[in-house]
Every structure is written in C-alpha cells, then in structure tokens.
C-alpha cells in the first residue's frame, strides 16, 4: 500500500537525501512502520532550511517533489505547478493524509476524490485564530483576510465529506458541526523510550527555568521576561533558558539587556538536534510556557516526558488535557505576577512538584508516539470502509 502525506512544510533536498521539520519527520517515520510505502509530498528546496534538520530513518519513505514555496501568499505563483504534479502522482496512491491548514489541501483532496482514493484530513491549526493574532496593516491585512476566508471555506467544505482527525478539542468543536466523521486525536512525537524516570527537580543550588518554542510575543516570551523581573530578589540563584528562534528574538534580547537580566537569561537559539534538546530539558527544573494561543503544544508533552513540572496557560487545547493543580499549574495569559507566583509555588512545595511530575509521566505515556500513531493508522484504514466514503 502506498500511503501519502501531503503537507506544505518545506523539505530540504541535497543530492538524494532530504530533511524536514523534526516533529513532522518523527510522524513520517512512525507511520512507515505500518505501511508498505510512505510518500512525503511537500514543497522542496534545494538549499538548507533551518528548521528542516530531521532525516527520515525508515527505508520505505520516498519524496514526491513539489515546487518550493514558504507561505500562503508565495504559494499562488506555483499553485498550477503543484496541482499538475499532485494530479499526475496521485494515479498510484492508495491512501492520502492531508495536513491542514495548507494551500495544497484542496488540490490533494480533489485529486483523491476524482481517483476514488480514501482521504484523511488531519487538522493541526486554525488559520482564523492565527489571523486574529497577527499584526496586519493596510493591503496586507486585506489580502491576508481574503486568503484566510478562502482557505477556511474550503476546509469546512472538505470536512463535510472526509474522515477528519483534529489536533485538540478546540479544533474538534470548531469543525464538528460541519461533519459527522471527526475524531480528536492528539499526536505526540515522544517515543516511550524517551520518557524519563527522575522523581524530583529543584534540588540544585541554581533553579533552572526553561522555555522552548518559537520566539513570538503570542508565545508569552515577554510575559515570562516580566516574571523574571519579579522573581529577581525572591530566588537566590536562578536562570531562564529560552530555546528557539523567531521574529521576537531581537526585541527579547534588547529587553533582557535593558532590564539588566543577562545573568538570569540565556538565549540558545534554535536547537534542532534531538539529543541536544533533550539535554536542555534534563538540565531544567521547571518548564514555563505562558502562551496566549495554541492547539496543544508538543513541547508540553516533551517537558512532561523528561520529568519537568509544567507552568502553562489554559488556552487552546491545553485545558482539555491538562488540569490545573493536578497535571500542571495553569495561569491566566498575560499575567507575569501569576507566572512568578506559580514558579515560587512549584519550587517551595515539594509534594505538589513531585505529584505534577508523576502525572506528567502518565500523560506522556498515554499520548506517546506509539499510542497515538496506532490511532492514526486505525483511522486511516477505516477510510477504506464504504460507510466512511
């Protein structure tokens, strides 16, 4: 069986070797264990892409090359070329997974329907929410809004007629009214072998706080920085490490310097090597992620799997999985004072901290790579049933 994953995240191709985003690559490798052949159908760049550092390990994975683009607006000029390539390639496909939102989604869906290929839509993001959080002005705002309305309308239409998996309860609730074949299955990139067993943290002389994610204002990076200011003087020795890169890195660097926080704040840049990233988790005592808007961030799974108590916000799909005081400490968005108080609470209450760590391990096992991949495969195979087509 030839199973195809269609997605618009660029893949980097050098010679006969290709690399992709780590989370996506781990998913592809996991699915390859269940299918005879897996084809990755993505825009391809012939140069290095910073986030594309993962090289698939399974030998039954191949690449279907689409013209390169790096965003919705840049997809328009190459759209006809992508449509032609997808239509021709789809003649040999047996099962198609489409990750949404993606401008390629409608092409893949129509090609599959015309050729009577079973389709699974995997909705991992919300374009409308991303637009509301964006900072568009003038003509760019008009163009962005028009593009969002177009793709959102197409997504809702496809959802009515296909098997659908949503990544998080919020997306499930949003699209449930449009179709009756929707399942909410969170996918985690954490294999069971990477779930740690340390019983406690915050035992060293220096308390290490960790943030992992894209450096954007909506991820709460400046909220965390304000919390650091409040913690200075309340904790004798502590450091916050920001792992990631993004549009907010220069502003974050400037604010750290202006506030005289260089001794308490470390910016590592993006870490794309799995071993190095695990090392950062293992060196930390608490994971702090005061985001404004999310589906369900995989970094929470990663932190829990490595034995870190989590401080986060009840936004997006987070409160559907994580309960305040039982699984993590949840604080309101844009609340530096409450972030600081949660950090102090986790440091000072060892019983609470140990309980959060134990519950984190349980959640990591429940949503492990192996467990969630099996569910995705079951849904994919069910798409062959006449009742689901």
Protein Blocks (a to p, Z undefined) as FASTA:
>chain_A
ZZddddfbdcddehjaccddfklmmmmmmmmmmpmbdcddddddfbdcfklmbccfbfkb
ccddddddfbfklmmmmmmmmmmmmmmmmmmpcbdcdddddfklmmmmmmmmmnopacdd
ddfbdfklmmmmpccehjllmmmmmmmmmmmmmmmmmmmmcccddedjklmmmmmmmpcc
bccddddfbdfklpccbfbghkbfbdcdddeddddfklommmmmmmmmmmgojambacdd
dedddjklmmmmmmmmmnopmmmpccebjafbfklmmmmmmmpmbdcdfbfbdcbdfklm
mmmmnopacddddehjllmmmcghklmccddehilklmmmmmmmmmmmmmlmmmmmmmmm
mmmmmmgmklmmmmmmmmmmmmmpmklZZ
